[in-house]
Amino acid sequence: MFDNLSERLERSFKILKGEGKITEINVAETLKDVRKALLDADVNYKVAKTFTDTVKEKALGQNVLTAVKPSQLMVKIVHDELAQLMGGETVEIDTKGQPAVILMAGLQGSGKTTFSGKLARMLKSKKGKNPLLVACDVYRPAAIEQLRVLAEQIGVPIYSEIDSKDPVSIAQNAIKEAKAKGYDLVIVDTAGRLAVDEQMMNEITAIKAAINPNEILFVVDSMTGQDAVNTAKEFNDRLDFDGVVLTKLDGDTRGGAALSIRSIVNKPIKFVGTGEKLDAVDQFHPARMADRILGMGDIVSLVERAQEQFDEEEAKRIEKKIAKNQFDFNDFLSQIAQIKKMGNLKDLASMIPGVGKAIKDIDIDDNAFKSIEAIIHSMTPKERSNPALLNGSRRTRVAKGSGTTIQEVNRLLKQFEETRKMMKMVTGSKMGKVMPKMKR
């Protein structure tokens, strides 16, 4: 995501390297390169020009402090303007009402049905909502079944009328069902449609009028680049939607849609989809996205993901075991499970400042833990609890049972022992700071 743009922008800032101050000449050269980088990322031409003109105006008006290099100041200005370009502030979704109603709209294949499931899961787990998914795509043969499977996976009910071809009536009946059964959130998945298809656009307008949704979300495939922005404008002219959802941001996208869409339709990006899994969705934060585009990472999002999987009781239990040097492979397995729940490994690593660039050409497989888990699962319960039991013959048995080599087993055991020592040192130093206070 944004890899090429990030690289191009970094090169642009190097033009100012070694310069003592920002001048009309060196800033013009830098911003010419920045504008080319934005255009190559499929950003709308007018948006790119306005952006660089604003940055130039702000840069020339700045006094460079002794402690700050011109290139660092330029990065700061570009960062702030990128965040502003994408909306400036994070915009929350409106879920007030009994029930709150959210209507999905967009082209066919944009990911509406999958996102409907992701959103239901997110609002159920993070906001304690009791959602009902509604199948209003009466044209695509597998649409209702796809939504039903998603609903089953996340433990959410679905409302559908198999024999009906009237999405307006289905949506109205679903809201009645929600009120009768106490669901406080209704998410209406609709058919994909082209903005030039008058009959289909009239249909979604009729659904909007019939159910008066709290939110209309326009779901767009970010890999379609500038075309996505043009489509969003056409839909907005008809529907006056409330926010945008960018799907497939984990794909080979140049980022043009994310950087242009707010300026063109003047509607906030509210969510981004970053993968196929049902937890691969994030609320959109313009400043954090600007951080990632400029290679600064996104520690806040990384911490938030960790907190979602954080179990305080489990953490206390693990800390006690580490302090007593009793941390074993069973505990190690539970820690791996928590990391895997946080999402795509390469995406997580790219949130760490400086790491994104280092790993951009490295393929980090989501099954990276598979061989480790296979080795641990090939141990007996006693061996997992007491790794010291793993002598040569036991290690050979574990290697055969896990389909790995004796070298891989030895490497894991060595790394595990080193990790255990380091964790004990960290825990011990924490205890050392606490104990003197307790003695006073």
N, C-alpha and C positions, 0 to 999 in steps of 0.2 A: 504494500500500500504506500503510494507516494515516493517509492524508492528513487525513481529517476528524478523527480522534482527536487527531492532533498539533496541529491548529489549535485544537480545543476545550481541550486541556490548556494550551496557551500562553495562551489567554484567561483560563483559571482562575487561573494564576499572577499575572496582572496585578492581580488583586484585592488582592494583598499589596503592590503597588508603592507606594512612598512610606511604607509603615508602618515604624516604628522597631523594632518587635519582633513576634514571633509570640505572639498571645493566643488565648484560647479562642474569642473572637468572630470574629476575622478568619480563623483557621484553619478554623473551622466553615463559614464562608461559602465559602471556597476549595474545601474538600473536598466540599461539597454540589454544586458545579459539576463537580468532578472525577468524582464518582459518576455524575452525569447523563451526562457525556461517555463514561464506560465503558459505561453501559447503552445509550446510543445506538450504541455500537460493537458491540452484541450480546454483551457480556460477561455471564455468568451473574450473576443478582442477588445471590446469597449471596457469590460471589467478589468482586463489586464492593464490597459492604458490608464484608466482612472486610478487604479491601485498604485502604479509606479509614479504617476504624477503627484499623488498624495504623499507617498514616501519621500519623493525628492523635495517637496515643499517643507516637510517636517525635518528632513535631514539637514538642509541648508540653514534652517533656523536654529540649529543646535550648536551650543558651545561644547567642544570635546574636552572633557575633564582630563587632567593629567593621568589619573589612574585608569582611564578607559581608552582603549584604542578605537580609532574610527570604525574599523570593521566590527568591533563588538557593539558599538553604538548603532551601527546600521542593522545588525542582527536584531537588536532590541526593537528598533522602529518597525522593521519588517514583521517581526513576531506580533507586535501589537496591532498592526494593520491587517495581518492575516486573520487574527482572531476577530477583528471588527468586520472583515469581509464575510466571515462565516456566521455572523450574527452577534458577536460580542458576548452576549449573556446566554446562559443555559435556560431553555424554556421548558417548563414542566408540562406534562399532559394533564388535561382536565378530566378528573374522575369523580367529580361531585355529582350527586343525584342518586335516586333510587328507582331504576338503575341509571348509571352513567352509560351513554351509548357512543361507541366509536365505530365509524364507518371507514372501511378500506376502499381505496380506488387506485387505478393504475392500469398499465398495459398488461397484456397477457404475457406470462413468463417473467414478470418483474419480481415475483416472490411474495405476493400478497398472502396466499394461504399459509405458507410456512411462517411468515412474520406474524400472522394472526395468532398462531400457536405459541410463538416465542413471546409475544406481548402478554398473552393470557398467563403464561407461566411466570413471567417477570413480575406482573402486577399481583399475582396470587402469592408469590413467595416474598416479595419485598414490601408490598403494601397491604397484605392480608385481604385482598379482594376475593370475592366469590364469583368468578366469571362464567358466562355462558357464551359458547362459540356458536355462530349462526352461519349456516351454509346457504348463501344466496347466489352462488354461481350455478345456474341451472343449465348451462350450455356445455361446459367441458365435462365429458363423461366421468372422469376420475376425480373431479374436484371434491364432491361430497365425501367420497371414500377417503381421500387424502386428509381432509379436515377431521374425519372421524378417527383415523389412525393417530393423528397428532393429539387430538383431544384425549384419547386413551392413554397415550404416553405421558401426558402431564397431569392426568387425573382430573380433567375438566369436562363437564357435560356439553353435549352438542345438540342444537336444535336444527332439524332439517325436515323437509316435506318432499319425499321422493317423487310423488306423483304430480307435484305442482310445478308449473313453469312461470309462476308470477312472483318474482323476487320482492316486489313491493309488499304483497300480502304476506309472504314468508317473514319478512323483517318485522312487520307489524305484529304478527302472531307470536313471534319470538319474544318481543318486548312484553306482551301480555303474559306469556309463560314465565318470564323472568320476575315480573311483579308478583305473580301467583305463588312462585316457589322461593322467593327471597334472594334471587341472584342480584348483586349490586353492580354488576358490570356486564354489558352486552357488547361483544365484538362481532361486527357484521362483515363477513368476507364476501366480496362481490366478484363478478366475472371480469376478466381483463377486457379492455375495450380501447379502440383507437379514437382519438379526439375528433377525427373526421367522420366517424360513423354516427350520424345524427340520431338514428333510432336508439343506439346503445347509450349515447350521451343523455338523451331524453329520459332513458330508463333510470340512470343513476341520479339524475336530477329529481326524478319522481320519488326515488327511495329516500333521498335527503329530505324532501318536503314532507314525506309521510312519517318519518321517525324523528326528525329534528335532533340530529346527533350533537353530543357535546363537542366532539372532534371529528373532522374528516382528515384522514391521513393519506397523503399521496405517496404510494410506494413506487420507488424507481430503481432500476438496475443501474448502479453507478458505472458499470463497465461500458454502458452505451455513451458515456462522455457527454459531449455538447448536445447530442440529440436528446438526452435525458432532460436537459434544461429547457429546450424548445417544447418538448412534450409537457413538461410541468407548467409552462406558461399557458399552453392551450387548455389544459385541464383547469387551471386556476381561474381562467377567464369564465369558465362555465360553472365551476363548483364553489369557487372562493374557499378553498380548503384551508385548514388551520396549521398544518405542518407537513414536513417531508420526512420520509424514511428512505435512507440510502442502503440498499442491499448489496451484497457481494463486494464489500470494500476489502476483503481479503484476497480478491482475485487480482489479475494483472490490470489494475485500473490506474489511469494516469492522474486521477484526482480532480479533473476539470469540473465535474458535476458538483462536488462538495464545495469547490471554491467559487463557483459561478451562481449557483441556484438561488442563494439568498438575495443577491443583488438584482437578479432578473425578476423573480416573482414576489420578493419582499415577504417571504414566509420562512419561518425558522426550520432548520433541520432538527428534528426531535430525537430520532434514533438512527443507529447504524447497525447493519448486520455484518458480522465478521466471520461467518462460517456456516456450515450446514447444521451443526449441533444446535439443539433447542436452547442452550444457554449462551450461544454465540450472538448476543445482541447487547448493545450498550446505549445508554442515554448519551446524546451528543453534547460534548462540551467544547465550544469553539477554541478557548485558550489552550486546552489540553491537546487538541488536534494540531494547533499551531506549533506547540512544543514538539510533537512527533514529526511534523513536516520538516522542522529545522534541526532534527537529530538530537533534541534535548530529552527524549524519552517521555514517559508519562507515569511518574512514580505514584501520583495520587490515585489513578485508576488501578494500578497494580496493588496498592495497599487496600483499596476498596474491595477488589476481588478476593484478596486474602482474608479480609474481615468477614466476608460472606461465608467463607468456609471454616472460619475460626470457631473452635469448640473450646470454651474456657476450661471446662472440667477436664477435658482430654489434655489440654496444655499443662494444667497443674499436675496431672498424673504423670505425664512424660517428664516434666521438670524434676519431680521427685525421683524417678527412675534414673535420670541422668546423674543427679547428685550422688546417688548410691552406686553408680557405675553398673546399673542393671538394664540400661537401654538395649533392647534386643531386636532381632529381625522381625518380630511381630509388630513392634512399635514402628520400625522402619517402613513396613508395608502400609501401615495406617497413614504415615506421613506422605508416602507416595500417592495414596488414594486422594488425600486432600489437595495435593498439587495438581493432579489430573483434573479434579473438579473445577479448578480455576480457569481452564480453557486451553486453547491452542498454545503449545510450548513456544513456538517461534514468536507468536504475538506477545506472549508474556515477556520473553527475553527482550523484545524490541522496546518495551516500556522502560527498560533500565537505561539511563543516560549513557550514551557512547556505545552501547551494545548493538543497537539497530544497524548501524553502518558496518560493524565488524562481522555481523552474521548474515548480511543481505544475500550473499551468494552461497550460504550454507543451507543445506536442506535438513531441517530438524524434523525428524519423523515423530508424529504423535505417539508412535509405538516405541519410543526411545526407552521406556521403562520395561518393555516386554521381556527382554532377556533377564533383567534383574529380578522381575517378579517370578519368572520361570525357575530361576536358580533357587530363590527363597522357598517357593512352593514345593521344590524337590527335596527340601530338607525335612527331617522328621520334626514333630513338635518339640522334642527335647533339644535338637540341634538349633532350632530357631531361638529357643529360650536361652541356650548356652552355647554360643558360637565356638567356644574353646574346645568343644568336643570334636570339631571338624578336623580330623587327622587326614593323612594322605588317602587312605582307602575310602573314607567317607566322602572326601572331595571328588574322587573319581566317580563314585556312585551318583553324586549330585550332578556332575557334569553330564553323565550319560542320561540321567532322568530328565534334565532340562534341555537337552539337545544343544548344549554349549560345550566349550573346551575347558580343560583343567586350568588353562591360563586365565580364562574369563572368570572362573570361580575364584581363583587365587587373587585376581585383581579386585573383585568385589569385596572379598574378605579383608584385604589390606585397606581398601578405601573406607570400609565400614569401621574398622578399628581406628583409623586416623580421625574419622568423623566423630566417633564416640569420645576420643581423647579431647578433641577440640571443644565439643559440646560440654564436657565435664569442666574444662578450664573456664569457659564462659559462665557456666552456672556457678562455679566456685568463686569467681571474681565478684559476681552479683551478691552471693551470700556473704562474702568478706566485707562488702560495703554495708550490708544490712546489719550484721552481727554487732559491730562496735556501737551502733546507735541503740541496739536493744540492751546493751550492758549498762548504759548510762542511767 
